[in-house]
């Protein structure tokens, strides 16, 4: 549980809020979820994507209905405020899986409000 929390708290700041489901949070098409946590003025944000493969809570009190089977290629359309927050800077990408924790990958550029990962 502590490391699960760290995957969110290391990339947010005190006072940030989860953005609404449907706008900036939801279920991934091939299993997993994503949430966006942002500063109150929407000038900074983080998107947390999880697929929870292996020993987790699937179908046992969790709302996940699909276990991911392969790598997903995702596209997120950012709101105007988040697009403005990302303008001129790259988004950091970090990954944790069975072989490593908190490994930084290549940064992503927001292209006309779209993030592809």
N, CA, C and O of each residue as an XYZ file, in Angstrom:
468
protein
N       0.802     -1.217      0.000
C       0.000      0.000      0.000
C       0.844      1.280      0.000
O       0.468      2.261     -0.642
N       1.976      1.285      0.710
C       2.806      2.479      0.754
C       3.345      2.815     -0.631
O       3.288      3.972     -1.048
N       3.869      1.825     -1.352
C       4.418      2.097     -2.681
C       3.323      2.438     -3.678
O       3.557      3.194     -4.621
N       2.143      1.894     -3.480
C       1.022      2.258     -4.348
C       0.742      3.747     -4.217
O       0.540      4.438     -5.216
N       0.732      4.231     -3.005
C       0.519      5.656     -2.755
C       1.637      6.501     -3.347
O       1.379      7.580     -3.882
N       2.870      6.029     -3.258
C       4.016      6.775     -3.776
C       3.911      7.020     -5.271
O       4.420      8.026     -5.765
N       3.266      6.125     -5.996
C       3.134      6.303     -7.439
C       2.291      7.522     -7.780
O       2.385      8.048     -8.890
N       1.488      7.967     -6.862
C       0.706      9.184     -7.060
C       1.352     10.374     -6.364
O       1.519     11.432     -6.971
N       1.713     10.211     -5.110
C       2.163     11.358     -4.324
C       3.518     11.910     -4.754
O       3.793     13.084     -4.505
N       4.366     11.121     -5.381
C       5.651     11.639     -5.828
C       5.516     12.615     -6.998
O       6.465     13.329     -7.322
N       4.364     12.646     -7.620
C       4.189     13.469     -8.808
C       3.077     14.504     -8.636
O       2.562     15.038     -9.618
N       2.713     14.783     -7.391
C       1.697     15.792     -7.096
C       2.205     16.685     -5.969
O       3.275     16.455     -5.406
N       1.426     17.693     -5.657
C       1.766     18.601     -4.563
C       0.548     18.766     -3.661
O      -0.590     18.540     -4.073
N       0.814     19.160     -2.434
C      -0.247     19.407     -1.468
C      -1.251     20.403     -2.044
O      -0.866     21.446     -2.572
N      -2.528     20.078     -1.940
C      -3.572     20.963     -2.440
C      -4.061     20.632     -3.838
O      -5.053     21.202     -4.293
N      -3.384     19.722     -4.527
C      -3.861     19.325     -5.845
C      -5.123     18.486     -5.701
O      -5.357     17.888     -4.651
N      -5.941     18.439     -6.755
C      -7.206     17.717     -6.735
C      -7.327     16.764     -7.930
O      -6.775     17.002     -9.004
N      -8.069     15.681     -7.699
C      -8.406     14.769     -8.790
C      -9.428     15.448     -9.681
O     -10.399     16.023     -9.188
N      -9.222     15.389    -10.979
C     -10.185     15.946    -11.924
C     -11.279     14.911    -12.190
O     -11.064     13.719    -11.970
N     -12.453     15.352    -12.662
C     -13.615     14.467    -12.766
C     -13.459     13.297    -13.740
O     -12.797     13.401    -14.773
N     -14.089     12.193    -13.376
C     -14.193     11.040    -14.269
C     -14.962     11.490    -15.500
O     -15.942     12.228    -15.399
N     -14.517     11.044    -16.646
C     -15.146     11.440    -17.900
C     -14.411     12.591    -18.560
O     -14.280     12.629    -19.783
N     -13.929     13.530    -17.755
C     -13.152     14.644    -18.285
C     -11.667     14.327    -18.280
O     -10.968     14.568    -19.264
N     -11.186     13.781    -17.158
C      -9.747     13.594    -17.011
C      -9.411     12.313    -16.254
O      -8.310     12.170    -15.721
N     -10.344     11.400    -16.211
C     -10.143     10.111    -15.548
C     -11.093      9.111    -16.164
O     -12.167      9.472    -16.646
N     -10.691      7.842    -16.147
C     -11.572      6.835    -16.712
C     -10.907      5.476    -16.812
O      -9.852      5.231    -16.227
N     -11.542      4.611    -17.561
C     -11.086      3.239    -17.752
C     -10.382      3.143    -19.099
O     -10.852      3.698    -20.093
N      -9.256      2.440    -19.129
C      -8.526      2.237    -20.384
C      -9.223      1.172    -21.229
O      -9.820      0.247    -20.677
N      -9.159      1.285    -22.545
C      -9.900      0.372    -23.424
C      -9.544     -1.104    -23.263
O     -10.411     -1.967    -23.400
N      -8.281     -1.399    -22.974
C      -7.863     -2.797    -22.853
C      -7.542     -3.188    -21.413
O      -6.807     -4.147    -21.180
N      -8.084     -2.457    -20.457
C      -7.892     -2.757    -19.045
C      -7.001     -1.758    -18.355
O      -6.002     -1.314    -18.921
N      -7.356     -1.398    -17.129
C      -6.630     -0.406    -16.359
C      -7.408      0.891    -16.276
O      -8.499      1.014    -16.833
N      -6.838      1.855    -15.579
C      -7.495      3.143    -15.395
C      -6.480      4.269    -15.508
O      -5.270      4.042    -15.523
N      -7.001      5.486    -15.588
C      -6.152      6.669    -15.526
C      -6.867      7.744    -14.730
O      -8.095      7.825    -14.734
N      -6.084      8.569    -14.047
C      -6.605      9.729    -13.332
C      -5.694     10.906    -13.622
O      -4.509     10.734    -13.910
N      -6.251     12.097    -13.544
C      -5.467     13.321    -13.668
C      -5.633     14.085    -12.367
O      -6.743     14.278    -11.872
N      -4.504     14.512    -11.829
C      -4.488     15.281    -10.592
C      -3.835     16.609    -10.941
O      -2.775     16.631    -11.566
N      -4.459     17.728    -10.542
C      -3.971     19.028    -10.989
C      -3.985     20.053     -9.869
O      -4.704     19.925     -8.878
N      -3.158     21.078    -10.065
C      -3.175     22.215     -9.145
C      -4.517     22.922     -9.274
O      -5.201     22.776    -10.286
N      -4.897     23.686     -8.258
C      -6.221     24.316     -8.268
C      -6.400     25.290     -9.427
O      -7.520     25.479     -9.902
N      -5.311     25.915     -9.895
C      -5.424     26.833    -11.029
C      -5.163     26.148    -12.375
O      -5.126     26.806    -13.414
N      -4.982     24.815    -12.347
C      -4.740     23.985    -13.542
C      -3.470     24.386    -14.295
O      -3.370     24.177    -15.504
N      -2.498     24.964    -13.576
C      -1.247     25.348    -14.224
C      -0.212     24.234    -14.191
O       0.837     24.345    -14.825
N      -0.495     23.159    -13.459
C       0.397     22.008    -13.391
C      -0.463     20.771    -13.148
O      -1.520     20.858    -12.524
N      -0.010     19.626    -13.640
C      -0.831     18.422    -13.521
C       0.017     17.175    -13.677
O       1.160     17.231    -14.131
N      -0.566     16.048    -13.293
C       0.027     14.744    -13.541
C      -1.082     13.791    -13.971
O      -2.211     13.891    -13.492
N      -0.762     12.879    -14.863
C      -1.693     11.823    -15.267
C      -1.087     10.506    -14.792
O       0.054     10.188    -15.127
N      -1.845      9.748    -14.019
C      -1.394      8.452    -13.519
C      -2.166      7.379    -14.274
O      -3.396      7.346    -14.243
N      -1.434      6.505    -14.949
C      -2.022      5.405    -15.720
C      -1.610      4.112    -15.036
O      -0.430      3.913    -14.745
N      -2.570      3.231    -14.775
C      -2.228      1.954    -14.134
C      -2.932      0.806    -14.835
O      -4.052      0.942    -15.326
N      -2.246     -0.326    -14.869
C      -2.855     -1.530    -15.421
C      -2.894     -2.671    -14.424
O      -3.557     -3.678    -14.672
N      -2.200     -2.542    -13.300
C      -2.275     -3.519    -12.214
C      -2.287     -4.965    -12.680
O      -3.234     -5.701    -12.404
N      -1.263     -5.365    -13.371
C      -1.170     -6.769    -13.762
C      -0.587     -7.575    -12.606
O       0.066     -7.015    -11.725
N      -0.811     -8.840    -12.606
C      -0.294     -9.698    -11.540
C      -1.285     -9.827    -10.400
O      -2.497     -9.844    -10.617
N      -0.769     -9.917     -9.193
C      -1.620    -10.098     -8.012
C      -2.206     -8.762     -7.601
O      -1.522     -7.943     -6.987
N      -3.438     -8.542     -7.927
C      -4.114     -7.311     -7.536
C      -5.578     -7.609     -7.258
O      -5.958     -8.763     -7.057
N      -6.383     -6.582     -7.249
C      -7.766     -6.728     -6.794
C      -8.773     -6.992     -7.907
O      -9.972     -6.848     -7.668
N      -8.352     -7.367     -9.099
C      -9.312     -7.541    -10.184
C     -10.472     -8.443     -9.777
O     -10.280     -9.539     -9.249
N     -11.657     -7.959    -10.033
C     -12.904     -8.691     -9.811
C     -13.120     -9.081     -8.350
O     -13.926     -9.966     -8.063
N     -12.423     -8.442     -7.438
C     -12.565     -8.780     -6.025
C     -12.734     -7.485     -5.242
O     -11.881     -7.127     -4.430
N     -13.828     -6.792     -5.487
C     -14.069     -5.535     -4.816
C     -13.574     -4.332     -5.596
O     -13.733     -3.199     -5.142
N     -12.980     -4.550     -6.752
C     -12.466     -3.462     -7.581
C     -13.373     -3.328     -8.805
O     -13.963     -4.311     -9.255
N     -13.482     -2.119     -9.338
C     -14.381     -1.927    -10.477
C     -13.772     -2.328    -11.806
O     -14.450     -2.261    -12.831
N     -12.518     -2.742    -11.822
C     -11.920     -3.192    -13.084
C     -12.677     -4.410    -13.605
O     -13.041     -5.302    -12.840
N     -12.903     -4.434    -14.878
C     -13.608     -5.567    -15.473
C     -12.761     -6.304    -16.507
O     -13.183     -7.331    -17.039
N     -11.579     -5.789    -16.790
C     -10.753     -6.376    -17.834
C      -9.292     -6.354    -17.387
O      -8.781     -5.318    -16.960
N      -8.635     -7.490    -17.489
C      -7.218     -7.571    -17.161
C      -6.405     -7.308    -18.422
O      -6.593     -8.004    -19.420
N      -5.503     -6.317    -18.409
C      -4.710     -6.024    -19.607
C      -3.870     -7.227    -20.031
O      -3.284     -7.910    -19.191
N      -3.817     -7.478    -21.324
C      -3.069     -8.611    -21.858
C      -1.870     -8.190    -22.689
O      -0.979     -9.002    -22.939
N      -1.831     -6.932    -23.123
C      -0.743     -6.478    -23.979
C      -0.521     -4.988    -23.793
O      -1.305     -4.315    -23.123
N       0.543     -4.477    -24.384
C       0.853     -3.059    -24.315
C      -0.259     -2.270    -25.011
O      -0.713     -2.642    -26.093
N      -0.686     -1.191    -24.383
C      -1.717     -0.341    -24.963
C      -1.083      0.929    -25.517
O      -0.161      1.483    -24.918
N      -1.573      1.381    -26.643
C      -1.163      2.654    -27.225
C      -2.314      3.618    -26.970
O      -3.415      3.435    -27.489
N      -2.050      4.644    -26.168
C      -3.110      5.516    -25.691
C      -2.968      6.925    -26.245
O      -1.868      7.375    -26.564
N      -4.092      7.607    -26.352
C      -4.123      8.996    -26.786
C      -5.078      9.745    -25.864
O      -6.235      9.358    -25.697
N      -4.572     10.825    -25.269
C      -5.376     11.641    -24.366
C      -5.516     13.040    -24.947
O      -4.524     13.658    -25.334
N      -6.747     13.540    -25.008
C      -7.005     14.920    -25.428
C      -7.076     15.768    -24.165
O      -7.987     15.601    -23.354
N      -6.125     16.672    -23.997
C      -6.099     17.527    -22.816
C      -7.085     18.676    -22.963
O      -7.384     19.116    -24.072
N      -7.583     19.152    -21.835
C      -8.422     20.348    -21.849
C      -7.566     21.544    -22.262
O      -6.338     21.456    -22.280
N      -8.210     22.647    -22.589
C      -7.470     23.851    -22.968
C      -6.528     24.292    -21.857
O      -5.395     24.689    -22.127
N      -6.992     24.224    -20.594
C      -6.158     24.638    -19.464
C      -4.927     23.751    -19.325
O      -3.827     24.259    -19.107
N      -5.092     22.443    -19.446
C      -3.949     21.539    -19.315
C      -3.018     21.649    -20.516
O      -1.803     21.511    -20.373
N      -3.574     21.895    -21.689
C      -2.739     22.120    -22.866
C      -1.869     23.360    -22.644
O      -0.678     23.355    -22.958
N      -2.467     24.410    -22.105
C      -1.704     25.634    -21.813
C      -0.625     25.356    -20.771
O       0.481     25.886    -20.874
N      -0.931     24.532    -19.768
C       0.048     24.200    -18.730
C       1.235     23.436    -19.312
O       2.360     23.577    -18.832
N       0.992     22.631    -20.340
C       2.057     21.815    -20.942
C       2.818     22.549    -22.042
O       3.853     22.070    -22.504
N       2.319     23.695    -22.460
C       2.928     24.408    -23.587
C       4.395     24.738    -23.289
O       4.720     25.297    -22.242
N       5.262     24.382    -24.224
C       6.666     24.717    -24.105
C       7.486     23.783    -23.228
O       8.670     24.032    -22.999
N       6.883     22.732    -22.742
C       7.656     21.787    -21.932
C       7.215     20.365    -22.234
O       6.093     20.122    -22.679
N       8.111     19.445    -21.986
C       7.809     18.039    -22.186
C       7.192     17.453    -20.926
O       7.406     17.956    -19.824
N       6.425     16.388    -21.102
C       5.855     15.667    -19.967
C       6.778     14.507    -19.612
O       7.193     13.746    -20.486
N       7.095     14.379    -18.339
C       7.920     13.263    -17.885
C       7.088     11.991    -17.871
O       5.894     12.018    -17.573
N       7.732     10.881    -18.197
C       7.063      9.578    -18.172
C       7.874      8.661    -17.260
O       9.081      8.491    -17.433
N       7.185      8.082    -16.295
C       7.810      7.157    -15.348
C       7.039      5.851    -15.396
O       5.825      5.854    -15.599
N       7.728      4.737    -15.211
C       7.074      3.438    -15.267
C       7.563      2.556    -14.120
O       8.720      2.618    -13.704
N       6.650      1.745    -13.634
C       6.964      0.697    -12.671
C       6.371     -0.588    -13.215
O       5.215     -0.616    -13.637
N       7.157     -1.644    -13.207
C       6.644     -2.952    -13.610
C       7.364     -4.030    -12.817
O       8.029     -3.725    -11.827
N       7.244     -5.263    -13.228
C       7.823     -6.374    -12.468
C       9.344     -6.307    -12.372
O       9.923     -6.845    -11.428
N       9.998     -5.659    -13.327
C      11.466     -5.651    -13.324
C      12.091     -4.384    -12.748
O      13.272     -4.400    -12.402
N      11.344     -3.291    -12.634
C      11.918     -2.062    -12.079
C      10.830     -1.125    -11.555
O       9.671     -1.185    -11.965
N      11.249     -0.261    -10.634
C      10.337      0.710    -10.017
C      10.790      2.119    -10.353
O      11.984      2.418    -10.320
N       9.848      2.977    -10.673
C      10.114      4.395    -10.918
C      11.248      4.612    -11.921
O      12.201      5.341    -11.645
N      11.138      3.996    -13.046
C      12.135      4.169    -14.113
C      11.640      5.261    -15.070
O      10.511      5.207    -15.557
N      12.487      6.235    -15.326
C      12.103      7.321    -16.216
C      12.314      6.912    -17.660
O      13.370      6.399    -18.032
N      11.290      7.149    -18.469
C      11.344      6.868    -19.905
C      11.518      8.181    -20.657
O      11.679      9.239    -20.048
N      11.485      8.107    -21.960
C      11.603      9.300    -22.791
C      10.426     10.241    -22.543
O       9.278      9.804    -22.463
N      10.720     11.535    -22.421
C       9.672     12.531    -22.221
C       8.743     12.593    -23.436
O       9.117     12.211    -24.545
N       7.539     13.077    -23.201
C       6.546     13.219    -24.271
C       6.246     14.689    -24.513
O       6.247     15.495    -23.582
N       5.995     15.025    -25.743
C       5.589     16.373    -26.122
C       4.081     16.356    -26.372
O       3.561     15.432    -26.998
N       3.386     17.375    -25.884
C       1.962     17.533    -26.171
C       1.847     18.154    -27.552
O       2.435     19.201    -27.820
N       1.087     17.506    -28.427
C       0.922     17.967    -29.804
C      -0.511     18.403    -30.008
O      -1.412     17.570    -30.113
N      -0.729     19.728    -30.065
C      -2.059     20.310    -30.248
C      -3.058     19.762    -29.226
O      -4.199     19.447    -29.562
N      -2.610     19.658    -27.985
C      -3.485     19.208    -26.902
C      -3.604     17.709    -26.770
O      -4.374     17.224    -25.941
N      -2.857     16.961    -27.571
C      -2.951     15.495    -27.540
C      -1.652     14.901    -27.000
O      -0.557     15.285    -27.411
N      -1.797     13.963    -26.076
C      -0.670     13.210    -25.549
C      -0.818     11.779    -26.036
O      -1.864     11.157    -25.852
N       0.234     11.258    -26.659
C       0.227      9.863    -27.130
C       1.307      9.092    -26.395
O       2.462      9.511    -26.316
N       0.893      7.952    -25.859
C       1.847      7.130    -25.122
C       1.633      5.665    -25.460
O       2.340      4.802    -24.939
